[in-house]
Amino acid sequence: MAEKKLTVKEARSAAQQVVSVRENAAPVDEKVTNNLRYMRDKDREKVKGIFRFHEVPGGTMSFVYRAYKQDPVERYDMLDGEVYTIPLGVAKHLNKNVWYPINAHQVDEAGNPSKIIGRKVKRCSFQSLEFLDDKDLGNTLIEEVVTPNIIV
């Protein structure tokens, strides 16, 4: 199918319609604004915890973070195993968003290759030293704990 080419006049008319739709868009609901303000304030609350850098034990991780448009861009330099007091939003980010996927390829009986999404590997985590709900920081629990048999 051939695409229809617009004339300059038609293109300007279409652009003006888009602008007028945006200008006539409904104003932001006050309830939404209050909810956003509440979430931003909650994410700015300070929490104390231990930073764990799983990818490079004993190493330092540097990153910048900004969750909301009104927030400044902040730089964080964190050393594995150290105790930090950081905003709750940064702690959530470290526990939920810093990972990479491990993928694999598989060949079926017909010889067709397919991609398998394997698992997520966490690069770091933040273990809270304060009482918080698990839903606030994500899944920070260790899947398997191995303890040596100690004979007294």
C-alpha positions as CSV (number, residue, x, y, z in Angstrom):
1,M,0.0,0.0,0.0
2,A,1.3,3.5,-0.9
3,E,1.4,6.0,1.9
4,K,-0.4,9.3,1.4
5,K,1.9,12.3,1.4
6,L,0.5,15.4,3.1
7,T,0.9,18.8,1.8
8,V,2.5,21.5,4.0
9,K,-1.0,23.0,4.6
10,E,-2.4,19.7,5.7
11,A,0.5,18.9,8.0
12,R,0.2,22.4,9.7
13,S,-3.5,21.8,10.1
14,A,-2.9,18.4,11.7
15,A,-0.2,19.9,14.1
16,Q,-2.6,22.7,15.1
17,Q,-5.3,20.1,16.0
18,V,-2.8,18.2,18.2
19,V,-1.8,21.4,20.0
20,S,-5.5,22.4,20.5
21,V,-6.3,19.0,21.9
22,R,-3.4,19.3,24.4
23,E,-4.5,22.9,25.4
24,N,-8.0,21.7,26.0
25,A,-7.0,18.6,28.0
26,A,-8.6,18.2,31.4
27,P,-6.8,19.8,34.2
28,V,-4.9,17.5,36.6
29,D,-7.3,16.3,39.3
30,E,-6.6,17.6,42.8
31,K,-6.9,14.1,44.2
32,V,-4.2,12.9,41.9
33,T,-2.0,15.8,42.8
34,N,-2.4,15.1,46.6
35,N,-1.7,11.4,46.1
36,L,1.4,12.2,44.1
37,R,2.5,14.6,46.9
38,Y,1.9,12.0,49.5
39,M,3.9,9.3,47.6
40,R,6.8,11.8,47.1
41,D,6.8,12.7,50.8
42,K,6.8,9.0,51.8
43,D,9.6,8.2,49.3
44,R,11.7,11.1,50.9
45,E,11.5,9.6,54.4
46,K,14.9,8.5,55.6
47,V,15.6,4.8,56.4
48,K,18.7,3.3,57.9
49,G,20.2,0.1,56.5
50,I,23.1,-1.9,55.1
51,F,24.0,-1.7,51.5
52,R,25.0,-5.0,49.9
53,F,26.8,-5.1,46.5
54,H,26.3,-8.7,45.3
55,E,28.0,-8.2,42.0
56,V,31.4,-7.0,43.5
57,P,31.6,-7.9,47.2
58,G,33.6,-5.3,49.1
59,G,33.3,-2.9,46.1
60,T,31.8,0.6,45.7
61,M,28.7,1.4,43.5
62,S,28.0,4.9,42.3
63,F,24.8,6.0,40.8
64,V,22.5,9.0,40.3
65,Y,18.8,8.9,41.2
66,R,15.8,11.1,40.7
67,A,12.3,9.7,41.1
68,Y,10.1,12.8,40.7
69,K,10.3,15.8,38.4
70,Q,10.5,18.2,41.3
71,D,13.4,16.3,43.0
72,P,17.0,17.3,42.3
73,V,19.3,14.7,40.8
74,E,21.4,13.2,43.6
75,R,24.6,11.2,43.4
76,Y,25.2,8.2,45.7
77,D,28.5,6.4,46.3
78,M,27.9,3.3,48.4
79,L,30.4,0.8,49.8
80,D,29.4,-2.9,50.3
81,G,28.6,-3.7,53.9
82,E,28.4,-0.1,55.1
83,V,25.4,1.4,57.0
84,Y,23.7,4.3,55.3
85,T,20.7,6.5,56.0
86,I,19.0,7.1,52.6
87,P,15.5,8.1,51.3
88,L,13.0,5.2,51.2
89,G,12.6,5.7,47.4
90,V,16.3,5.0,46.9
91,A,16.1,1.9,49.0
92,K,13.1,0.7,47.0
93,H,15.1,1.4,43.8
94,L,18.1,-0.6,45.0
95,N,15.9,-3.6,45.9
96,K,13.6,-3.7,42.9
97,N,15.2,-2.1,39.9
98,V,18.9,-3.0,39.9
99,W,19.1,-6.4,38.2
100,Y,20.0,-7.9,34.9
101,P,18.4,-10.9,33.1
102,I,20.1,-14.2,32.2
103,N,18.7,-15.5,29.0
104,A,19.3,-18.9,27.2
105,H,18.5,-20.4,23.9
106,Q,16.8,-23.7,23.3
107,V,16.3,-25.8,20.2
108,D,13.0,-27.7,20.0
109,E,12.4,-31.1,18.3
110,A,12.0,-29.5,14.9
111,G,15.3,-27.7,15.2
112,N,13.9,-24.3,15.6
113,P,15.8,-22.1,18.1
114,S,13.9,-20.1,20.7
115,K,14.9,-17.7,23.4
116,I,14.1,-18.5,27.0
117,I,14.1,-15.8,29.6
118,G,15.9,-17.3,32.5
119,R,16.0,-15.4,35.7
120,K,16.8,-12.0,37.2
121,V,20.2,-11.5,38.9
122,K,20.2,-8.8,41.6
123,R,23.2,-6.6,41.4
124,C,22.7,-5.0,44.9
125,S,20.2,-4.7,47.8
126,F,19.5,-2.6,50.8
127,Q,18.7,-4.4,54.0
128,S,16.7,-2.2,56.4
129,L,17.7,-1.9,60.0
130,E,14.3,-0.4,60.8
131,F,10.9,-2.0,60.9
132,L,9.2,-1.6,57.5
133,D,6.7,-3.6,55.5
134,D,8.2,-6.1,53.0
135,K,6.2,-4.4,50.3
136,D,8.0,-1.1,50.9
137,L,11.4,-2.4,50.1
138,G,10.6,-5.4,47.9
139,N,11.8,-8.9,48.4
140,T,15.0,-8.5,50.4
141,L,14.8,-11.9,52.0
142,I,17.6,-14.4,51.3
143,E,16.3,-17.4,49.5
144,E,18.5,-20.0,51.2
145,V,20.4,-19.6,54.4
146,V,23.2,-22.1,55.1
147,T,24.4,-22.4,58.7
148,P,27.3,-24.5,59.7
149,N,26.7,-27.3,62.3
150,I,28.2,-25.9,65.5
151,I,29.1,-28.4,68.2
152,V,29.2,-27.0,71.7
